């Protein structure tokens, strides 16, 4: 295979998501390989090009020396950063299947998409690109902001849209159940529209798949560092309460983690569709 033959393709999503990606498989130009997802999930079929030109920055919360929220279940420790990261991988993979360009701003060198309910807590996550994550909150957030904004500036001339998605898992009292909810920067009209569109998508999913359950996830403007300082349109998502027994099922059951990622992706796609129509 002549490498230069694939140069236009490599200039798009293949080199954007993660270093160490491979060329399309011979005879299967719609299948691309991304080792970051792990051996079982590394091959991604490109189903269409509906997100071509769109750049996503997927940021899972905490990581490195900071596990974020911590809970105990059946003798196992649940760490926020591990579950947020697993969902971020699944979200990135779904976006890639529509030919988007995706940066995983926080990444783990050896944890691909995992199927087990209890994800081992570790401290080897890094920030784009192979930067050690500091313990202090402000240095950690600044590191991510700088990475995103530098990439945003480089991609601005060619990207049709750029979106940052920040994923966290909340920690509250064990009796408090929390539906997925969304924060946006008060100054960002596009951020608010993105958050509202994603909220409507999640509500519709619950109405379809869990009739009668109800959905109480809100959209709120907040002055958060990652929303205030990042250049792309940004949404900050709290995925649930890690300490609540019912919310824990959203994280420890693999199919639920996949559903969360799929629904979030569909919400972002719906947002982009509204922009095309306006």
Secondary structure, DSSP 8 states (H G I E B T S, - for coil): --GGGGHHHIIIIIHHH-TT----BTTBTTEEE-GGG-TTT-EEE----TTTTEEEEEEESSBTTB--SEEEETTEEEEHHHHHHHHHHHHHHHHHTTT-EEEESEEESS--S--SSS----S-EEETTTEE--SSHHHHHHHHHHHHHHHHHHHTTT-SEEEEEEEEEE---TT-----EEEE-TT-HHHHHHHHHHHHHHHHHHHHHSTTS-----EEE---HHHHH-SSEEEEEEEEETTSHHHHHHHHSHHHHHHHHHHHHHHHHHHHHHHHH-
